[in-house]
C-alpha cells in the first residue's frame, strides 16, 4: 500500500489520490512525498496526459497536516548537522510543490505546462493546504463541517512548505495575517471569499475535470510568476506596505511579548521574502522554518500541544480492559455557573441532561444559560436555531431528584462545603442506579474525604472543570483512594464526548492545577507586601508568557474566594499552613469590598461597565512601593519557580502519574507559558543542574518554599531530564 496512487483515464486526466493506509485523515510522510513526486513526474512526462487532479481518498477530508516523524527523519538523516538536514529536507518539499506549480511550462514564456487542479472533499490543514495552494485551481466540496487553514503557529512552528510565502503573495500581508499568525481555520465558503481557495462545488470532481480539459496557458500562471506582479497591499518598500509591516511587527510583539520564536520567525520570513523573487523567498522561508525547528521552544510546544495532547485525548491513560463507558444520561446537581456550564457542553455533545437545583427558578436559570449561549452564537452566525432547539430539548431543569433515576453519571456542582456535598451525595445515591458513577466538581476539597459520604466509594471520583466551562479546554479527573477503574474510564470517556482534554491525577489537597496556580498568585501578593511595584509584577509575568499576571488572575477568580480558600486551608492544615504572611493583604482587600472584577474593584480599578482601567493606586497607601526594585529576571523566576516546583513535588508524591499530563494540564488549565511546553518541559529546557542551583539561591533569599525537591536534586546530580527519565513511550518500550 502507498500513500498516493495514480490513475489515468481515456480523456487524458491523471488523478492522483492521497489515501494514507490506517489513518482516518491523511498526513504527509517521507514515503508520501516520494510517492507524490513519482506520480507527478510520471504524469508530466506522459504525452497522453492532458492534466492532473490531486484529491483525497478520505471521505470528508483532504489532509490534516504533516507527520512530525518526517521532521525527525530529516534531522536524523543529517547526522551531526540536524539543521542542515531540516533545511535540505524542507527545500526538497519546496522543489516538489514548485514542480507542481510550474507543471512543465517554459520558464521564459510561461507556456506549455499541464493544468493541475486540486479537489478538496473536506478539511485541509497545514501541508494539506500548502499542497493545494501550489496547484493551479482548487475545488472544494460544499462541506460546511470542513475547516481550511494553516494552524501551525498554534503548536510552535509556522507554515514552512511554501504556505507562508504563497499566502502572503496571494492575499497580501494584512489579509494573510489571521491565517498565518492566529492559525485561523474557516469553512470552504469563507476560504473562497478570503481568496484562499477558488471554488466551492456540489460536485468538485466534475468541476475540476471540466476546468482541466478547458484550461489555457494563462490559467496556469500564478500571479507571482507573471510579469509585473505586485504584492496586494504593497511590499515593504511601498508606502502602504511599509505601514502594514510596521503595524504587523507591533501587533506580533504586542501579542507574544517576544517569547514565541515562531511568530517572530514567520514575520521575518514574510518581510525578507517580500523583498526578493519568489524562489528566493522560498529559500528564506525554509531557513526561518529550520531556525524555528531547532529552537527548543518549538519542539516542546509540538510535543505538549500536539503529540501529548492528542495522546491524552485518545485515551493514553485510560484503564485497560474496561468496556466503553460513554454517558447516555447525565445528572448535574447545582445550576450555578459551573453546573450551567457543564449542562451546556454536555447537551452540545448530544447527551441527555437532568439539571437539578433547590428551586425551579434556579434550575430554569441554569438552563437559560444554554439558551443565552446559543442566542449569542446565532447572532454571530456561529450556530443555528436548530442546534439551539436540539440542545435545549436534551435538558430537563427540575427540583425533583427522582428525575435522576435513569442517569449513568452524576456530576455534583453544589456549594463548596463538605457537609452540603455529603448530604447531597447520600440523597442522590438513594435514587440513582447501583452502577451509576458519582463525580464531584470540587476544586479544592479532597475526593477521598468527600467519598466517605458515599456507600459506593469505588464509584466516586472527582471531575474538576475550569471556569468558564464552555471555553476552558482542560478537565482534571481526580482518583480518590477507593476510586475504581470503571469510574476513571467513565470520566475519561465522558470528557472525550464533550471534546475536552483530560488529565488524571491522584487525590491531594488542591489536586494538581490549583496546587500550582495558588502559589503563583501568592507569590505576587507577597511581592506587593514587600514593596515591589505591582506593574513590575504583572508585566514580568506577561513578558515570560503567562496570559495574566498574578494580581489580575486573583481579580478574575475573585478575592473573597481566595480568602475563603485560605481560611479553609488553614483550618485543615493547622500549624502546617504555609501562607500566614500573605493573608493580611487578602483579608484587608476583602474587608474593603475590593473583591475583584465581579465587584468592579480589586487589585485593578474598573469603570462602571466592568472594563479594567489599570492597577488600583490605593494599594500604595497600604503597601508603599520600595525605592529599590528587584531585577526583572528575579521577579520572573519567583513567579515561575513557585509553579514548577509544585509540579515537581506533585510528580514526586505520585499526584501526577504521567509527565505529559503535567505539561498539558498546566498549559490548558491555567496558561502556564505555552512557549515553554509546560513546567516540566521548561525545567528540561533550562537543565536540572541550573534549576537546582537557582532553587538554592531563591531559598536563601526568600525562604523554604523554593527549596529544591529531592527528585530535582537527584536528577541534577545525574544530569537527567524529565522527558529522558519519565518519557511514557520509553517506559513502554522498556
C-alpha positions as CSV (number, residue, x, y, z in Angstrom):
1,X,0.0,0.0,0.0
2,X,1.2,3.5,-0.8
3,X,0.1,7.0,0.4
4,X,-0.6,8.2,-3.2
5,X,-2.0,6.3,-6.2
6,X,-2.1,7.3,-9.8
7,X,-5.0,6.6,-12.3
8,X,-5.0,7.8,-15.9
9,X,-8.3,7.8,-17.9
10,X,-9.2,7.8,-21.6
11,X,-9.8,11.6,-21.6
12,X,-6.2,12.2,-20.6
13,X,-6.7,13.2,-17.0
14,X,-4.3,11.7,-14.4
15,X,-5.9,11.5,-11.0
16,X,-3.5,11.3,-8.0
17,X,-5.4,10.1,-4.9
18,X,-4.0,10.7,-1.4
19,X,-5.1,7.9,0.9
20,X,-2.8,7.0,3.8
21,X,-3.5,3.4,4.9
22,X,-4.7,3.0,8.5
23,X,-5.2,6.8,9.1
24,X,-8.6,8.5,9.5
25,X,-7.1,11.6,7.9
26,X,-4.2,12.0,5.5
27,X,-0.8,13.2,6.9
28,X,2.3,13.8,4.8
29,X,5.1,11.4,5.4
30,X,8.5,10.7,3.8
31,X,7.0,7.9,1.8
32,X,4.1,10.1,0.8
33,X,6.4,12.8,-0.6
34,X,8.3,10.1,-2.5
35,X,5.1,8.7,-3.9
36,X,3.7,12.1,-4.9
37,X,6.8,13.1,-6.7
38,X,7.0,9.8,-8.6
39,X,3.4,10.2,-9.8
40,X,3.8,13.9,-10.7
41,X,6.9,13.1,-12.7
42,X,5.0,10.2,-14.5
43,X,2.0,12.4,-15.3
44,X,4.1,15.3,-16.6
45,X,6.3,13.1,-18.8
46,X,3.3,11.2,-20.3
47,X,2.3,12.9,-23.6
48,X,-1.2,11.3,-23.3
49,X,-1.9,13.1,-20.0
50,X,-3.6,16.5,-20.6
51,X,-3.9,17.5,-17.0
52,X,-3.7,16.3,-13.4
53,X,-6.2,16.3,-10.5
54,X,-4.9,15.7,-6.9
55,X,-7.6,14.6,-4.5
56,X,-8.2,12.6,-1.3
57,X,-9.5,9.1,-0.8
58,X,-10.7,10.0,2.7
59,X,-14.4,10.8,2.9
60,X,-14.9,14.4,4.2
61,X,-11.3,15.4,4.4
62,X,-8.2,16.2,2.3
63,X,-5.3,16.2,4.8
64,X,-4.6,17.1,8.4
65,X,-1.0,18.1,8.1
66,X,2.5,16.7,8.3
67,X,3.6,13.5,10.0
68,X,6.0,15.0,12.6
69,X,8.2,11.9,12.2
70,X,9.1,13.4,8.8
71,X,10.9,16.3,10.6
72,X,12.6,13.8,12.9
73,X,13.8,11.8,9.9
74,X,15.2,15.0,8.3
75,X,17.2,15.6,11.4
76,X,18.4,12.0,11.9
77,X,19.5,11.6,8.2
78,X,21.8,14.6,8.6
79,X,23.8,13.0,11.5
80,X,25.8,15.7,13.3
81,X,24.2,18.6,11.5
82,X,20.4,18.4,12.1
83,X,19.9,22.0,10.9
84,X,21.3,21.1,7.5
85,X,19.1,18.1,7.3
86,X,16.0,20.1,8.1
87,X,16.9,22.9,5.7
88,X,17.6,20.5,2.8
89,X,14.6,18.4,3.6
90,X,12.4,21.5,3.6
91,X,13.9,22.6,0.3
92,X,13.0,19.2,-1.2
93,X,9.4,19.9,-0.3
94,X,9.6,23.3,-1.8
95,X,11.1,21.8,-5.0
96,X,8.3,19.3,-5.3
97,X,5.5,21.9,-4.8
98,X,7.3,24.2,-7.2
99,X,7.4,21.4,-9.8
100,X,3.6,21.0,-9.4
101,X,3.1,24.8,-9.7
102,X,5.2,25.2,-12.8
103,X,3.9,21.8,-14.3
104,X,6.4,21.7,-17.1
105,X,5.9,25.2,-18.5
106,X,8.6,27.0,-20.3
107,X,10.5,29.3,-17.8
108,X,10.7,32.2,-20.3
109,X,7.3,32.1,-22.0
110,X,5.2,30.5,-19.1
111,X,3.6,28.3,-21.8
112,X,3.4,24.5,-22.3
113,X,2.5,23.4,-18.8
114,X,-0.1,20.9,-17.8
115,X,-3.1,22.1,-15.7
116,X,-3.1,20.8,-12.1
117,X,-6.2,21.0,-10.1
118,X,-6.9,20.0,-6.5
119,X,-10.2,18.6,-5.3
120,X,-10.7,19.1,-1.6
121,X,-13.5,17.0,-0.1
122,X,-13.2,18.4,3.4
123,X,-10.7,19.7,6.0
124,X,-7.4,20.8,4.6
125,X,-4.8,21.9,7.2
126,X,-1.1,22.6,7.2
127,X,0.6,20.8,4.3
128,X,-2.9,19.7,3.4
129,X,-3.5,23.4,2.3
130,X,0.1,24.1,1.2
131,X,-0.2,21.5,-1.5
132,X,-3.5,22.8,-2.9
133,X,-2.0,26.3,-2.9
134,X,0.7,25.1,-5.3
135,X,-1.9,23.8,-7.8
136,X,-3.4,26.0,-10.4
137,X,-7.0,25.8,-9.3
138,X,-8.7,24.5,-6.1
139,X,-12.2,23.0,-6.0
140,X,-13.7,22.4,-2.5
141,X,-16.7,20.3,-1.7
142,X,-19.8,22.0,-0.3
143,X,-19.0,20.7,3.2
144,X,-19.8,23.1,6.0
145,X,-18.1,20.9,8.5
146,X,-14.8,21.2,6.7
147,X,-12.1,23.6,8.0
148,X,-9.5,25.2,5.9
149,X,-6.3,26.8,7.2
150,X,-2.8,26.8,8.4
151,X,-2.8,26.2,12.2
152,X,1.0,25.5,12.6
153,X,1.5,28.7,14.7
154,X,-0.6,27.2,17.5
155,X,1.9,24.4,18.1
156,X,5.0,26.5,18.0
157,X,6.0,26.4,14.3
158,X,4.8,28.2,11.1
159,X,3.8,27.0,7.6
160,X,7.2,26.1,6.1
161,X,6.3,24.2,3.0
162,X,5.5,27.3,1.0
163,X,2.3,28.2,2.8
164,X,3.7,31.4,4.3
165,X,5.2,32.7,1.1
166,X,2.2,31.8,-1.1
167,X,-0.5,33.1,1.3
168,X,1.2,36.5,1.6
169,X,1.8,36.8,-2.2
170,X,-1.8,35.6,-2.8
171,X,-3.6,37.8,-0.2
172,X,-1.2,40.4,0.9
173,X,0.4,40.6,4.4
174,X,-2.5,42.2,6.1
175,X,-5.2,39.8,4.8
176,X,-2.9,36.7,5.3
177,X,-2.1,37.6,8.9
178,X,-5.1,36.0,10.6
179,X,-4.4,32.7,8.9
180,X,-0.7,32.8,9.5
181,X,-0.3,34.5,12.9
182,X,-3.5,33.3,14.5
183,X,-3.9,29.9,12.8
184,X,-7.4,30.8,11.8
185,X,-9.5,27.9,10.3
186,X,-12.5,28.7,8.2
187,X,-15.2,27.0,6.2
188,X,-14.7,26.3,2.4
189,X,-17.1,29.2,1.6
190,X,-15.2,31.6,3.8
191,X,-11.9,30.4,2.3
192,X,-13.1,31.2,-1.2
193,X,-14.3,34.6,0.0
194,X,-10.9,35.3,1.6
195,X,-9.2,34.3,-1.7
196,X,-7.5,31.2,-0.4
197,X,-9.5,28.7,-2.5
198,X,-11.0,29.2,-5.9
199,X,-14.4,27.4,-5.9
200,X,-16.9,25.5,-3.8
201,X,-19.0,22.9,-5.7
202,X,-21.6,20.3,-5.0
203,X,-19.6,18.1,-7.4
204,X,-16.0,19.3,-7.2
205,X,-14.5,16.4,-9.1
206,X,-16.8,17.1,-12.2
207,X,-16.0,20.8,-11.9
208,X,-12.2,20.1,-11.7
209,X,-12.4,17.8,-14.8
210,X,-14.2,20.4,-16.8
211,X,-11.6,23.0,-15.9
212,X,-8.6,20.8,-16.6
213,X,-9.9,19.9,-20.0
214,X,-10.5,23.5,-20.9
215,X,-7.6,25.3,-19.2
216,X,-5.4,27.7,-21.2
217,X,-1.8,28.5,-20.7
218,X,-2.7,31.8,-19.0
219,X,-4.9,29.9,-16.5
220,X,-1.8,28.1,-15.1
221,X,0.5,31.0,-14.4
222,X,0.5,32.1,-10.7
223,X,0.4,35.9,-10.2
224,X,3.9,35.9,-8.7
225,X,5.3,34.2,-11.8
226,X,3.7,36.7,-14.2
227,X,5.4,39.9,-15.4
228,X,4.6,43.0,-13.4
229,X,3.4,41.2,-10.3
230,X,2.8,43.5,-7.3
231,X,2.0,42.2,-3.8
232,X,-1.5,43.0,-2.7
233,X,-1.4,45.8,-0.1
234,X,2.1,46.7,-1.1
235,X,5.6,45.3,-0.5
236,X,7.7,46.6,2.5
237,X,9.2,49.4,0.4
238,X,5.8,50.6,-0.8
239,X,4.3,53.4,1.3
240,X,1.2,51.3,2.1
241,X,3.2,48.1,2.6
242,X,5.6,49.9,4.9
243,X,2.8,50.8,7.2
244,X,1.4,47.3,7.1
245,X,4.7,45.7,8.1
246,X,5.4,48.2,10.8
247,X,1.9,47.5,12.2
248,X,2.4,43.8,11.9
249,X,5.6,43.9,13.9
250,X,3.9,45.9,16.6
251,X,1.0,43.5,16.7
252,X,3.1,40.4,16.9
253,X,5.3,41.7,19.6
254,X,2.3,43.1,21.5
255,X,0.5,39.7,21.4
256,X,3.5,37.5,22.0
257,X,5.6,39.7,24.3
258,X,8.6,38.4,22.4
259,X,8.6,34.9,23.9
260,X,7.2,32.9,20.9
261,X,10.0,32.3,18.4
262,X,7.7,31.0,15.7
263,X,5.8,34.3,15.4
264,X,9.0,36.4,15.1
265,X,10.4,33.9,12.6
266,X,7.3,34.0,10.5
267,X,7.2,37.8,10.4
268,X,10.9,37.8,9.4
269,X,10.3,35.2,6.6
270,X,7.4,37.3,5.3
271,X,9.3,40.6,5.4
272,X,12.5,39.4,3.9
273,X,10.7,37.2,1.4
274,X,8.7,40.1,0.1
275,X,11.9,41.9,-0.9
276,X,13.1,39.2,-3.3
277,X,11.9,37.0,-6.2
278,X,9.6,34.1,-5.3
279,X,12.1,31.2,-5.4
280,X,14.5,33.2,-3.2
281,X,11.6,33.9,-0.8
282,X,11.0,30.1,-0.5
283,X,14.6,29.6,0.4
284,X,14.3,32.4,3.1
285,X,11.1,30.7,4.4
286,X,13.0,27.4,4.6
287,X,15.8,29.0,6.6
288,X,13.5,30.6,9.1
289,X,11.5,27.3,9.3
290,X,14.7,25.5,10.2
291,X,15.6,28.1,12.7
292,X,12.3,27.6,14.5
293,X,12.5,23.8,14.4
294,X,15.9,24.0,16.0
295,X,14.6,26.1,18.8
296,X,13.8,24.0,21.9
297,X,10.6,26.1,22.5
298,X,9.1,24.8,19.2
299,X,10.0,21.2,20.0
300,X,8.4,21.5,23.4
301,X,5.2,23.1,22.1
302,X,4.8,20.5,19.4
303,X,5.3,17.7,22.0
304,X,2.9,19.2,24.5
305,X,0.2,20.9,22.4
306,X,0.1,18.3,19.6
307,X,1.6,14.9,20.4
308,X,0.9,14.7,24.2
309,X,-2.5,16.5,24.0
310,X,-3.6,14.2,21.2
311,X,-2.4,11.1,23.1
312,X,-4.3,12.1,26.3
313,X,-7.5,12.8,24.2
314,X,-7.2,9.3,22.6
315,X,-7.1,7.6,26.0
316,X,-3.4,7.2,26.7
317,X,-4.1,6.9,30.5
318,X,-7.4,5.1,30.3
319,X,-7.5,1.9,32.4
320,X,-7.1,-1.2,30.2
321,X,-9.8,-3.8,29.9
322,X,-12.7,-1.5,30.8
323,X,-15.5,-1.6,28.2
324,X,-16.9,1.6,26.6
325,X,-18.3,3.9,29.2
326,X,-19.8,6.7,27.2
327,X,-22.5,8.7,29.0
328,X,-26.1,8.3,27.9
329,X,-27.9,10.3,30.6
330,X,-26.1,12.9,32.9
331,X,-27.4,14.3,36.1
332,X,-26.0,17.7,37.2
333,X,-26.5,18.8,40.8
334,X,-26.5,22.6,41.1
335,X,-27.5,25.1,38.5
336,X,-25.0,27.8,39.3
337,X,-22.2,29.0,37.0
338,X,-20.4,25.7,36.9
339,X,-23.5,23.5,36.8
340,X,-24.9,25.5,34.0
341,X,-21.7,25.4,32.0
342,X,-21.4,21.6,32.5
343,X,-25.0,21.2,31.3
344,X,-24.3,23.3,28.2
345,X,-21.2,21.4,27.0
346,X,-22.9,18.1,27.7
347,X,-26.1,19.0,25.7
348,X,-23.9,20.3,22.9
349,X,-22.4,16.8,22.8
350,X,-25.8,15.2,22.4
351,X,-26.0,13.9,26.0
352,X,-29.4,14.0,27.8
353,X,-29.0,16.1,30.9
354,X,-31.1,16.4,34.1
355,X,-30.2,19.7,35.8
356,X,-31.3,19.8,39.5
357,X,-31.4,22.7,41.9
358,X,-33.3,23.6,45.1
359,X,-35.7,25.9,43.4
360,X,-37.3,25.7,40.0
361,X,-36.3,29.3,39.4
362,X,-32.7,28.4,39.9
363,X,-32.9,25.3,37.7
364,X,-34.6,27.3,34.9
365,X,-31.9,30.0,35.2
366,X,-29.3,27.3,34.7
367,X,-31.0,26.0,31.6
368,X,-31.4,29.6,30.3
369,X,-27.6,29.9,30.4
370,X,-27.5,27.4,27.5
371,X,-30.3,29.3,25.6
372,X,-28.4,32.6,26.0
373,X,-25.2,30.9,24.8
374,X,-26.8,29.7,21.6
375,X,-28.5,33.0,21.1
376,X,-25.1,34.7,21.1
377,X,-23.8,32.1,18.7
378,X,-26.8,32.6,16.3
379,X,-26.3,36.4,16.4
380,X,-22.6,35.8,15.3
381,X,-23.7,33.2,12.8
382,X,-21.7,30.6,14.7
383,X,-24.8,28.5,15.5
384,X,-28.3,27.9,14.3
385,X,-31.8,27.9,15.8
386,X,-32.0,24.1,15.0
387,X,-28.9,23.4,17.1
388,X,-30.3,25.5,19.9
389,X,-33.6,23.7,19.9
390,X,-31.9,20.3,19.8
391,X,-29.6,21.1,22.8
392,X,-32.4,22.6,24.9
393,X,-34.6,19.6,24.2
394,X,-31.9,17.4,25.9
395,X,-32.0,19.5,29.1
396,X,-34.6,18.9,31.9
397,X,-34.5,21.6,34.6
398,X,-36.1,20.4,37.8
399,X,-36.1,20.2,41.6
400,X,-37.1,16.5,41.6
401,X,-34.3,14.1,42.5
402,X,-36.4,11.2,41.1
403,X,-35.6,12.6,37.6
404,X,-32.1,11.2,38.1
405,X,-33.2,7.6,38.2
406,X,-32.0,6.8,34.7
407,X,-28.6,8.5,34.9
408,X,-25.3,6.7,34.4
409,X,-23.2,9.6,35.6
410,X,-23.8,12.3,38.2
411,X,-21.7,15.5,38.5
412,X,-22.2,17.4,41.7
413,X,-21.5,21.1,41.5
414,X,-23.1,22.4,44.7
415,X,-21.8,24.8,47.3
416,X,-18.1,24.1,48.2
417,X,-19.0,22.8,51.7
418,X,-18.2,19.2,52.7
419,X,-21.4,18.9,54.8
420,X,-23.6,20.2,51.9
421,X,-21.9,17.8,49.5
422,X,-22.1,14.8,51.8
423,X,-25.9,15.4,52.3
424,X,-26.5,15.7,48.6
425,X,-24.4,12.6,47.9
426,X,-26.5,10.5,50.2
427,X,-29.8,11.8,48.9
428,X,-28.9,11.2,45.3
429,X,-27.4,7.7,45.9
430,X,-30.8,6.7,47.3
431,X,-32.3,7.4,43.9
432,X,-29.8,6.6,41.2
433,X,-29.0,3.1,39.8
434,X,-26.5,0.9,41.6
435,X,-23.9,1.2,38.8
436,X,-24.2,5.0,38.4
437,X,-20.8,6.8,38.8
438,X,-20.9,9.8,41.1
439,X,-18.5,12.7,40.5
440,X,-17.8,15.9,42.4
441,X,-16.7,19.1,40.6
442,X,-14.9,20.4,43.7
443,X,-11.8,22.5,43.0
444,X,-10.2,22.2,46.4
445,X,-11.8,19.5,48.7
446,X,-10.0,16.1,48.8
447,X,-12.0,13.5,46.9
448,X,-11.1,10.7,49.4
449,X,-12.8,12.7,52.2
450,X,-15.9,13.6,50.1
451,X,-16.2,9.9,49.1
452,X,-16.7,8.9,52.8
453,X,-20.3,10.1,52.5
454,X,-20.8,7.5,49.7
455,X,-21.9,3.9,50.1
456,X,-20.1,3.1,46.8
457,X,-16.6,4.7,47.1
458,X,-15.2,2.8,44.2
459,X,-17.7,4.6,42.0
460,X,-16.9,8.1,43.5
461,X,-14.5,10.3,41.5
462,X,-13.6,14.0,41.0
463,X,-14.2,15.7,37.7
464,X,-12.9,19.2,38.1
465,X,-13.9,21.7,35.4
466,X,-12.3,25.1,34.9
467,X,-14.4,28.3,34.5
468,X,-15.9,29.2,32.1
469,X,-16.6,25.6,31.3
470,X,-17.5,26.2,27.7
471,X,-14.2,27.9,26.9
472,X,-11.7,26.1,29.0
473,X,-10.2,23.0,27.3
474,X,-8.9,21.1,30.3
475,X,-10.8,18.7,32.7
476,X,-9.0,17.4,35.7
477,X,-10.1,13.9,36.8
478,X,-9.2,13.0,40.4
479,X,-8.9,9.5,41.8
480,X,-9.7,9.0,45.4
481,X,-8.1,6.2,47.4
482,X,-11.0,3.9,46.7
483,X,-11.9,5.0,43.2
484,X,-12.1,2.1,40.8
485,X,-11.0,1.7,37.2
486,X,-14.6,1.9,35.8
487,X,-15.1,5.3,37.4
488,X,-11.9,6.5,35.8
489,X,-12.9,5.1,32.4
490,X,-16.3,6.7,32.7
491,X,-14.9,10.1,33.5
492,X,-12.4,9.8,30.6
493,X,-15.0,8.7,28.1
494,X,-17.3,11.5,29.2
495,X,-14.6,14.1,28.7
496,X,-13.9,12.7,25.3
497,X,-17.6,13.0,24.4
498,X,-17.6,16.7,25.3
499,X,-14.4,17.2,23.3
500,X,-12.1,18.4,26.1
501,X,-8.7,17.3,27.2
502,X,-8.5,15.2,30.3
503,X,-5.7,14.6,32.8
504,X,-6.0,12.0,35.6
505,X,-4.3,12.7,39.0
506,X,-4.3,11.1,42.4
507,X,-6.0,12.8,45.3
508,X,-4.3,15.5,47.3
509,X,-5.3,18.9,48.6
510,X,-5.8,21.3,45.6
511,X,-5.1,18.3,43.2
512,X,-2.7,19.4,40.5
513,X,-3.8,22.6,38.8
514,X,-4.8,24.6,41.8
515,X,-1.8,23.3,43.7
516,X,0.4,25.0,41.2
517,X,-1.6,28.2,40.4
518,X,-2.3,29.2,44.1
519,X,1.5,29.6,44.8
520,X,1.8,31.8,41.7
521,X,-0.9,34.1,43.0
522,X,0.5,34.0,46.5
523,X,4.0,35.0,45.2
524,X,2.5,38.0,43.5
525,X,0.7,39.0,46.7
526,X,3.9,38.6,48.7
527,X,5.8,40.9,46.4
528,X,3.2,43.6,46.7
529,X,3.6,43.4,50.5
530,X,7.4,43.6,50.1
531,X,7.1,46.9,48.1
532,X,7.6,45.5,44.6
533,X,5.9,47.7,42.1
534,X,2.6,46.0,41.1
535,X,3.2,46.9,37.4
536,X,6.6,45.2,37.5
537,X,5.0,42.0,38.9
538,X,2.2,42.0,36.3
539,X,4.4,42.8,33.3
540,X,7.2,40.4,34.4
541,X,4.6,37.6,34.3
542,X,3.3,38.6,30.8
543,X,6.9,39.0,29.5
544,X,7.6,35.4,30.4
545,X,4.5,34.2,28.7
546,X,1.8,34.0,31.4
547,X,-1.6,35.1,30.0
548,X,-2.4,37.0,33.2
549,X,-0.3,38.5,35.9
550,X,-1.0,37.0,39.4
551,X,-2.9,40.1,40.6
552,X,-5.2,40.2,37.6
553,X,-5.7,36.5,37.9
554,X,-6.8,36.9,41.5
555,X,-9.2,39.7,40.4
556,X,-10.7,37.3,37.8
557,X,-11.1,34.4,40.2
558,X,-12.4,36.8,43.0
559,X,-10.5,37.9,46.1
560,X,-13.2,36.7,48.5
561,X,-12.8,33.2,47.1
562,X,-9.1,33.4,47.8
563,X,-9.8,34.5,51.3
564,X,-12.3,31.7,51.8
565,X,-9.8,29.1,50.5
566,X,-7.2,30.5,52.8
567,X,-9.4,30.1,55.9
568,X,-10.5,26.6,54.9
569,X,-6.9,25.5,54.2
570,X,-5.6,27.0,57.5
571,X,-8.4,25.2,59.4
572,X,-7.5,21.9,57.7
573,X,-3.7,22.2,58.0
574,X,-3.3,23.9,61.3
575,X,0.4,24.6,62.2
576,X,1.5,23.3,58.8
577,X,-0.3,26.2,57.0
578,X,2.3,27.9,54.9
579,X,0.7,31.2,53.9
580,X,0.2,33.3,57.1
581,X,2.4,36.0,55.5
582,X,0.1,36.7,52.6
583,X,-3.3,36.6,54.4
584,X,-3.2,40.1,55.8
585,X,-3.3,41.7,52.3
586,X,-6.0,39.4,51.0
587,X,-8.2,39.8,54.1
588,X,-7.8,43.5,54.0
589,X,-8.9,43.7,50.4
590,X,-11.9,41.5,51.3
591,X,-12.8,43.9,54.2
592,X,-12.5,46.9,51.9
593,X,-15.0,45.3,49.5
594,X,-12.4,45.0,46.8
595,X,-13.4,41.5,45.7
596,X,-12.1,41.6,42.1
597,X,-13.7,42.1,38.7
598,X,-17.2,41.0,39.9
599,X,-17.2,43.9,42.3
600,X,-15.6,46.3,39.9
601,X,-12.9,46.8,42.5
602,X,-9.8,44.7,43.2
603,X,-6.1,45.0,42.6
604,X,-7.2,46.8,39.5
605,X,-9.7,49.7,39.0
606,X,-12.7,49.2,36.7
607,X,-15.2,51.5,35.1
608,X,-18.9,51.3,35.6
609,X,-19.2,48.7,32.8
610,X,-16.5,46.5,34.3
611,X,-13.7,47.4,31.9
612,X,-10.3,47.2,33.5
613,X,-8.7,50.7,33.7
614,X,-5.3,50.0,35.4
615,X,-3.8,48.9,38.7
616,X,-5.5,50.4,41.8
617,X,-3.5,53.3,43.0
618,X,-4.8,53.0,46.6
619,X,-2.7,49.9,47.0
620,X,0.4,52.1,47.5
621,X,-1.2,53.8,50.5
622,X,-1.4,50.5,52.4
623,X,1.7,48.9,50.9
624,X,4.1,51.6,49.7
625,X,6.4,50.9,46.8
626,X,10.0,50.5,47.8
627,X,12.7,52.8,46.3
628,X,14.9,49.9,45.3
629,X,13.1,47.5,42.9
630,X,14.2,43.9,42.1
631,X,15.7,42.7,38.8
632,X,13.1,41.6,36.2
633,X,14.6,38.1,35.9
634,X,14.4,37.7,39.7
635,X,10.7,38.6,39.7
636,X,10.1,36.2,36.8
637,X,11.9,33.4,38.4
638,X,9.9,33.8,41.6
639,X,6.7,33.6,39.7
640,X,7.8,30.6,37.5
641,X,9.6,28.6,40.2
642,X,6.6,28.9,42.5
643,X,4.6,26.9,40.0
644,X,7.2,24.5,38.6
645,X,8.4,23.3,41.9
646,X,4.8,22.3,42.8
647,X,4.6,20.4,39.6
648,X,7.8,18.5,40.5
649,X,6.5,17.8,44.0
650,X,3.2,16.6,42.5
651,X,5.2,14.1,40.4
652,X,7.5,13.2,43.3
653,X,4.5,12.4,45.5
654,X,2.6,10.5,42.9
655,X,-0.2,13.0,42.4
656,X,1.0,13.3,38.9
657,X,1.2,9.9,37.3
658,X,2.3,11.0,33.8
659,X,4.6,13.9,32.9
660,X,2.5,14.5,29.8
661,X,-0.4,15.4,32.0
662,X,1.8,17.8,34.0
663,X,2.7,19.8,30.9
664,X,-0.6,19.7,29.0
665,X,-2.6,20.3,32.2
666,X,-0.5,23.4,33.0
667,X,-0.9,25.0,29.6
668,X,-4.6,24.3,29.1
669,X,-5.6,24.6,32.8
670,X,-4.0,28.0,33.8
671,X,-2.0,29.0,30.7
672,X,1.5,28.3,32.0
673,X,3.9,29.9,29.5
674,X,2.8,27.9,26.4
675,X,6.1,28.7,24.6
676,X,7.9,26.5,27.1
677,X,5.8,23.4,26.6
678,X,4.8,23.3,30.3
679,X,6.6,23.4,33.7
680,X,8.5,20.1,33.3
681,X,9.5,20.9,29.7
682,X,10.7,24.3,30.9
683,X,12.9,22.6,33.6
684,X,14.3,20.4,30.9
685,X,15.0,23.5,28.8
686,X,17.0,25.2,31.5
687,X,18.5,22.0,32.7
688,X,18.2,20.3,36.1
689,X,21.6,21.4,37.4
690,X,20.8,25.1,36.8
691,X,17.3,24.7,38.2
692,X,18.6,23.1,41.4
693,X,21.2,25.9,41.8
694,X,18.6,28.6,41.2
695,X,16.3,26.9,43.9
696,X,19.2,27.2,46.4
697,X,19.6,30.9,45.6
698,X,15.9,31.6,45.9
699,X,15.6,29.6,49.1
700,X,18.5,31.5,50.7
701,X,16.9,34.9,49.8
702,X,13.2,34.2,50.1
703,X,12.6,31.1,52.2
704,X,11.9,27.4,52.2
705,X,9.0,27.5,49.7
706,X,11.7,27.5,47.0
707,X,13.6,24.5,48.5
708,X,14.8,22.1,45.8
709,X,12.7,18.9,45.7
710,X,14.7,15.7,46.3
711,X,13.7,14.4,42.9
712,X,15.1,17.5,41.1
713,X,18.3,17.4,43.2
714,X,18.8,13.8,42.3
715,X,18.2,14.5,38.6
716,X,20.6,17.4,38.7
717,X,23.4,15.2,40.1
718,X,22.8,12.6,37.4
719,X,22.4,15.1,34.6
720,X,18.9,13.8,33.8
721,X,15.9,15.4,32.2
722,X,12.2,14.8,33.0
723,X,11.4,13.5,29.5
724,X,14.6,11.5,29.5
725,X,13.7,9.8,32.8
726,X,9.9,9.7,32.7
727,X,9.1,9.5,29.0
728,X,6.0,7.3,28.8
729,X,7.0,6.0,25.3
730,X,10.4,5.0,26.6
731,X,8.9,3.3,29.6
732,X,6.5,1.3,27.5
733,X,9.3,0.3,25.2
734,X,11.4,-0.9,28.1
